[in-house]
């Protein structure tokens, strides 16, 4: 790979995530020899001015891992060119900078520009058989718009050249879930409806929408978070063991999960889904405005979604998956909770039965990354009747009493950028997978329209509408409130 081109190279994503990730890859000696990194954007500035901005962005992220030597190596790779990415004529000088070798282009721009950009790239010679393109989510806002954009991408690039990124899949803990499931004999035999009672996936954010409301009005929480991040996490929890770690082997199993999702119709939309929108409230002791206040007028856009998902296959029949995501919640939390069934018969007496149900695995992605397993243990003491207590064991790296310091917490984009440069598409989304996800989410959206399901208000700083608790309570369950 000769060059990495960052379209939108001066934007927020590039400066906040991509370029710091490239610095850390350089710091660890993982970037390919001779790789050029070219920022491409509309801003008229010199390469020197651009590199100075990059240094400022990288230093703010380095946080104790700054190395003058690593920066010097990265700086030697950097270049910049002001372009109109939708114009083939404007891209020709960029092609000259790339040269004759293979190029990976990362489109860190609005997905609404993808079709025009890839068309211009093809005409400018930046979509040759050895080139690759990386697309940020969300691609489209429904199945129809996704296909329109992706058809244009397919005209310029073959499917094996397209890398649709979901940065959640680059998180170390998400990948460790695959290792725990398929690298240990003790988990996989229990990973089914005989042993697991239910699964919860929560993506909570304390921030509001703010001045991003024009984007959010178009997408809402369902399309912004559930269609991609949350369904990807669900797939990794629920998929069958792949035959190997070949990219298509893994992605074939993920597609099977999405194909097995039970459609949500207007008849059961109110029973299995909850839409919410935050109103003014208190977060971190400060009064914050509601969504309609930020927007300046009333809106039916949902900022919170809770949904019961059923997977109709043999492994998961009868096991509900509960997903919730929202803005202006009490804490920033992203976690997967695997709740195991209680023992079929307690030999420890009536008082112990509530504790007997405590076996659970929690995969925490934010604010920290960790995997913990709660099991039952005897309380110390000489009581005649044995007393039980839950014990939480961490399954994360570096825990085990050896005093090892944990490794630097990596930016998720580090793994994904490295994989894209190496042509490994395992952690990227294939077209048929994205289509099936949009098809299912479109069904939920249409059920809301047909059933006239409006967002319910919830105060900022709370865990969403009361109906979200009732969604669980109707099944005799509760959302996890314990520390992960």
PETAFEN-V715342 format. One record per backbone hydrogen bond with DSSP energy under -0.5 kcal/mol. NH is the residue of the N-H (numbers start at 1). CO is the residue of the C=O. E is the energy in kcal/mol with one decimal. If there is no record, write none. Layout:
# PETAFEN-V715342
NH_CO_E ; NH_CO_E
This chain:
# PETAFEN-V715342
2_102_-2.0 ; 3_102_-1.6 ; 4_36_-2.9 ; 5_104_-2.6 ; 6_4_-0.5 ; 6_38_-2.8 ; 7_5_-0.8 ; 7_106_-2.0 ; 8_40_-2.4 ; 9_6_-1.0 ; 9_40_-1.6 ; 11_8_-2.1 ; 15_11_-2.4 ; 16_12_-2.8 ; 17_13_-2.3 ; 18_13_-1.9 ; 19_14_-3.1 ; 21_17_-1.9 ; 22_18_-2.2 ; 23_19_-2.1 ; 24_20_-2.3 ; 25_21_-2.2 ; 26_22_-2.2 ; 27_23_-3.1 ; 28_24_-2.0 ; 29_26_-1.5 ; 30_25_-3.1 ; 31_25_-0.6 ; 35_32_-1.6 ; 36_2_-2.6 ; 37_77_-2.1 ; 38_4_-2.8 ; 38_36_-0.5 ; 39_37_-0.6 ; 39_79_-2.7 ; 40_6_-2.5 ; 41_81_-1.3 ; 45_43_-1.1 ; 50_46_-2.3 ; 51_47_-2.7 ; 52_48_-1.8 ; 53_49_-1.6 ; 54_50_-2.3 ; 55_51_-2.4 ; 56_52_-1.8 ; 57_53_-2.2 ; 58_54_-2.8 ; 59_55_-2.8 ; 60_56_-1.6 ; 61_57_-0.7 ; 61_58_-1.0 ; 62_58_-1.7 ; 63_59_-0.8 ; 65_62_-1.0 ; 71_67_-2.6 ; 72_68_-2.4 ; 73_69_-1.9 ; 74_70_-2.3 ; 75_71_-3.4 ; 76_72_-1.6 ; 77_73_-0.6 ; 77_74_-1.3 ; 78_74_-1.1 ; 79_37_-1.7 ; 81_39_-2.2 ; 83_41_-2.4 ; 83_81_-0.5 ; 85_83_-0.7 ; 87_84_-2.3 ; 88_86_-0.5 ; 91_87_-1.4 ; 92_88_-0.8 ; 92_89_-0.7 ; 95_91_-2.1 ; 96_92_-1.8 ; 97_93_-1.7 ; 98_94_-2.2 ; 99_95_-2.4 ; 104_3_-2.5 ; 105_103_-0.5 ; 105_132_-2.5 ; 106_5_-3.1 ; 106_104_-0.5 ; 107_105_-0.6 ; 107_134_-2.7 ; 108_7_-1.9 ; 108_106_-1.4 ; 109_107_-1.1 ; 113_110_-2.5 ; 114_111_-1.3 ; 117_113_-2.5 ; 118_114_-2.9 ; 119_115_-1.6 ; 120_116_-2.0 ; 121_117_-2.8 ; 122_118_-2.2 ; 123_119_-1.8 ; 124_120_-1.7 ; 125_122_-1.1 ; 126_121_-3.1 ; 131_128_-2.1 ; 132_103_-2.5 ; 133_161_-2.5 ; 134_105_-3.1 ; 135_163_-2.3 ; 136_107_-0.8 ; 140_138_-0.9 ; 146_142_-2.4 ; 147_143_-2.5 ; 148_144_-1.9 ; 149_145_-2.2 ; 150_146_-3.1 ; 151_147_-2.4 ; 152_148_-1.2 ; 153_149_-1.8 ; 154_150_-2.7 ; 155_151_-1.4 ; 156_152_-0.8 ; 156_153_-0.9 ; 157_153_-2.9 ; 161_158_-1.9 ; 162_159_-1.5 ; 163_133_-2.7 ; 164_162_-0.6 ; 164_429_-0.6 ; 165_135_-2.9 ; 165_163_-0.7 ; 169_166_-2.1 ; 170_167_-1.4 ; 171_168_-1.4 ; 175_171_-1.9 ; 176_172_-2.1 ; 177_173_-1.4 ; 178_174_-1.0 ; 179_175_-1.5 ; 180_176_-2.9 ; 181_177_-2.4 ; 182_178_-2.5 ; 183_179_-1.8 ; 187_184_-0.9 ; 188_181_-0.5 ; 188_184_-1.0 ; 189_185_-0.7 ; 190_187_-1.8 ; 191_187_-0.6 ; 191_188_-1.3 ; 192_190_-2.0 ; 193_315_-1.8 ; 195_192_-1.0 ; 196_192_-2.5 ; 197_339_-2.5 ; 198_339_-1.4 ; 199_320_-1.9 ; 200_337_-2.4 ; 201_322_-2.7 ; 202_335_-2.6 ; 203_324_-2.3 ; 204_333_-4.1 ; 205_326_-1.9 ; 212_209_-1.9 ; 213_210_-1.0 ; 215_212_-0.6 ; 216_212_-2.4 ; 217_213_-3.1 ; 218_214_-0.8 ; 218_215_-0.8 ; 219_215_-1.4 ; 220_216_-1.8 ; 221_302_-2.2 ; 223_219_-1.0 ; 224_220_-2.5 ; 225_221_-2.1 ; 226_221_-1.5 ; 227_222_-1.8 ; 230_225_-2.0 ; 231_226_-1.4 ; 232_228_-2.3 ; 233_229_-2.0 ; 234_230_-2.4 ; 235_231_-2.3 ; 236_232_-1.9 ; 237_233_-1.8 ; 238_234_-2.5 ; 239_235_-2.3 ; 249_246_-0.5 ; 250_246_-2.1 ; 251_247_-2.4 ; 252_248_-2.2 ; 253_249_-1.2 ; 254_250_-1.5 ; 255_251_-2.1 ; 256_252_-1.6 ; 257_253_-1.3 ; 258_254_-1.8 ; 259_255_-2.5 ; 260_256_-1.0 ; 260_257_-0.8 ; 261_258_-1.1 ; 262_310_-2.8 ; 265_263_-0.6 ; 268_265_-0.7 ; 269_265_-0.8 ; 272_268_-2.1 ; 273_269_-1.8 ; 274_306_-2.6 ; 276_304_-2.2 ; 277_456_-2.2 ; 279_458_-2.5 ; 281_288_-1.7 ; 282_460_-1.2 ; 283_286_-2.6 ; 286_283_-1.7 ; 288_281_-2.8 ; 291_278_-2.3 ; 294_290_-2.1 ; 295_291_-2.4 ; 296_292_-2.2 ; 297_292_-0.7 ; 303_276_-2.5 ; 304_276_-1.7 ; 305_325_-2.7 ; 306_274_-2.0 ; 307_323_-2.8 ; 308_272_-3.0 ; 309_307_-0.6 ; 309_321_-3.6 ; 311_319_-0.5 ; 312_260_-2.8 ; 312_310_-0.7 ; 313_311_-1.7 ; 317_313_-1.1 ; 319_316_-2.5 ; 320_197_-0.6 ; 320_318_-0.7 ; 321_309_-2.7 ; 322_199_-3.2 ; 322_320_-0.5 ; 323_307_-2.8 ; 323_321_-0.6 ; 324_201_-2.3 ; 325_305_-2.4 ; 326_203_-1.5 ; 327_303_-1.8 ; 328_207_-1.8 ; 329_205_-3.1 ; 333_204_-1.4 ; 333_331_-0.8 ; 334_366_-2.0 ; 335_202_-2.2 ; 336_363_-2.4 ; 337_200_-3.1 ; 338_336_-0.6 ; 338_361_-3.4 ; 339_198_-2.2 ; 339_337_-0.8 ; 340_338_-0.7 ; 340_359_-1.8 ; 341_195_-3.1 ; 352_349_-1.0 ; 353_350_-1.4 ; 356_352_-1.6 ; 357_353_-0.6 ; 357_354_-0.7 ; 358_355_-1.9 ; 359_356_-0.5 ; 360_374_-1.1 ; 361_338_-2.3 ; 362_372_-2.4 ; 363_336_-3.1 ; 363_361_-0.5 ; 364_362_-0.7 ; 364_370_-3.2 ; 365_334_-3.2 ; 365_363_-0.5 ; 366_334_-1.6 ; 370_364_-2.2 ; 370_368_-0.6 ; 372_362_-2.3 ; 373_393_-2.8 ; 374_360_-3.1 ; 375_373_-0.5 ; 375_391_-2.5 ; 377_389_-2.4 ; 379_387_-3.3 ; 386_384_-0.5 ; 389_377_-2.8 ; 391_375_-3.3 ; 393_373_-2.8 ; 393_391_-0.5 ; 395_371_-4.1 ; 399_396_-1.3 ; 400_398_-0.5 ; 410_408_-0.7 ; 414_411_-2.0 ; 415_411_-0.6 ; 416_412_-1.3 ; 417_413_-3.1 ; 418_414_-2.2 ; 419_415_-2.4 ; 420_416_-2.4 ; 421_417_-2.4 ; 422_418_-1.7 ; 423_419_-0.7 ; 423_420_-0.8 ; 424_419_-2.7 ; 425_423_-0.7 ; 428_425_-1.8 ; 429_164_-2.3 ; 434_430_-2.2 ; 435_431_-2.6 ; 436_432_-2.1 ; 437_433_-2.0 ; 438_434_-2.5 ; 439_435_-2.6 ; 440_436_-2.1 ; 441_437_-2.4 ; 442_438_-3.0 ; 443_439_-1.3 ; 444_440_-1.5 ; 445_441_-2.6 ; 446_442_-2.6 ; 447_443_-2.0 ; 448_444_-1.9 ; 449_445_-1.7 ; 450_446_-3.1 ; 451_447_-2.4 ; 452_449_-1.0 ; 453_448_-2.5 ; 454_452_-0.8 ; 456_275_-2.7 ; 458_277_-1.6 ; 460_279_-1.8 ; 461_328_-2.8 ; 462_328_-0.6 ; 462_459_-1.4 ; 468_465_-1.7 ; 469_465_-0.6 ; 469_466_-0.7 ; 470_466_-1.9 ; 471_467_-1.9 ; 472_468_-1.0 ; 473_469_-2.9 ; 474_470_-2.5 ; 475_472_-1.9 ; 476_473_-1.9 ; 477_472_-1.9
